[in-house]
Amino acid sequence: MKSKSTITYFIILVSGVIILLNILSNRFFFRLDLTEDDRYTLSKSTKDILRNLQESVTITAYFSKNLPPDRENVRRDFKDMLIEYSNIAKGMLVYEFIDPLKDESIEQEAVQSGIMPQNIPSREKDEIKFQKGYMGAFIQVGEESEVIPVIESSVGMEYNLTTAIKKLSLTDKPLVGILQGHGEAPLQQLQEVIYSLEVLYKVQPVTLTDSTSELDNYNTLAIVAPKDSLPDSHLRQLDAFIARGGRLFVAINRVGTSEDKQYGMPVNTGLEIWLSRKGIDVNNNYIVDAQCHTVALQSERDGYISIQPVQFFYIPIINNFEDHPISSGLEQVVLEFASSLNFAGDSSVKFIPLARTSENSGTKTSYSIYDLAGREWTQNDFPISGLVVAAALEGNIGGNENSKMVVVGDGDFPLGGRQRGQVNPDNVSLMVNSIDWLSDDTGLIELRTKGATSRPLDDIEDGKRTFLKYLNFLLPLILIIIYGIIRIQRKQTIRIKRMEAGYV
């Protein structure tokens, strides 16, 4: 039997180890990340931003106490992230957690800072109740500040926080120009894209004139959905822009729709010919894809109006992406009357397909009639696999300087607004990522889509889905059985030893 002194010594030793671990945990942060997309591991871009801070960053996290378990997990993840941020920043980042509900003046301070109160659902005795709570953060650098009004999920947490810090730390933002004057999409329809870009860049409209070049102040230029012809003088300015190493993003409609929207027609602006001279052909066709958007078709019969969902094969859903900084992490881009791209350049230019159609796709000529209810579609309409709809070019595109270009065969994909509604998030990310890559500031690309991967069971093969179902059901039982067998064998071994002669 162990003596009291031995037990006391053991307790003191364990207590000392626990205290030491707590002291070390405040100075050093470590955790294992076993997730497939490393969602709990800080990216290199975040670490670089934190290590290069020139001014101190203060973060006030307004989180209520006694949150439901799922929201408490978000609070814990955010606190763990702040600990890691603080350690990497080497004293240049400080934080504190405050419960706004403990004092009315603190709650008023949180609301004035832009932190939004939430009605948070919780379950009590098989009943759903709502409680008032706060989950947000206020970030300050010098006299400038940013707010994250609501932190509802760990998804996007690092991007939102790092983006806010980066935005406050920048003193001189590079310029990004968006070309106007040829029927291009107005900036009002690009508000979601511009909002994301303005974290790192100053976005300005650019209108070309025949006499002077307006592109000298820009390293990156975007052209989105021009409808009118570009004069030769403007195309020559684009030549000069590329020749000096300028970076260009082009989203182009090669085909359009008639006013009654029953057939398509080609769109000729001169930009397609200019792109062809640079080595990339935007084909005069429509892409059709069996993996497509569904629209509501309204019909009237016998005085009754019926609405039924119909696959609209001219609106492909793209989820076949290249492993590239622009497209990595994207899940689903929705295009509308898009055209395919071909590369016709030489070896001095690197051609990188970024996005392709599904295995069941095809093309139609620009004058094709696309009456939704007027024909039956068959597998013969989708004989082609992996048509390129977005691509990047890098190298000697024109002139003596290396340049970069991104071309998407759909000019409308990043547009929103009153009539078009909200833009698909990955459509926005495709354009913003492209600008980041073109501008050589790729640090936040990987964060924008980090942790946002969804894996619906409907997309998993039947065999794999069955395996996962039985694994979730049987694995706990198997582990319990194995533990029981080991425990029984251990007890039998002890019993046998006790029966041996000389056992004390």
Secondary structure as UniProt FT lines:
FT   HELIX           4..27
FT   TURN            36..37
FT   TURN            39..40
FT   HELIX           44..51
FT   STRAND          57..63
FT   HELIX           69..89
FT   TURN            90..91
FT   STRAND          93..98
FT   HELIX           100..102
FT   HELIX           104..113
FT   STRAND          117..124
FT   TURN            125..126
FT   STRAND          127..141
FT   TURN            142..143
FT   STRAND          144..148
FT   TURN            155..156
FT   HELIX           157..169
FT   STRAND          175..180
FT   HELIX           187..190
FT   HELIX           191..197
FT   TURN            198..200
FT   STRAND          202..207
FT   TURN            216..217
FT   STRAND          220..224
FT   HELIX           232..243
FT   TURN            244..245
FT   STRAND          247..251
FT   STRAND          255..257
FT   TURN            259..260
FT   STRAND          263..266
FT   HELIX           271..277
FT   TURN            278..279
FT   STRAND          280..282
FT   STRAND          285..289
FT   STRAND          292..301
FT   TURN            302..303
FT   STRAND          304..318
FT   STRAND          320..321
FT   TURN            325..329
FT   STRAND          333..334
FT   STRAND          341..343
FT   TURN            347..348
FT   STRAND          349..356
FT   STRAND          361..365
FT   TURN            366..367
FT   TURN            372..373
FT   HELIX           379..381
FT   STRAND          388..395
FT   STRAND          403..408
FT   TURN            411..414
FT   TURN            418..420
FT   HELIX           425..438
FT   TURN            439..440
FT   TURN            443..444
FT   HELIX           445..448
FT   TURN            449..451
FT   HELIX           457..459
FT   HELIX           462..499
FT   TURN            501..502
//
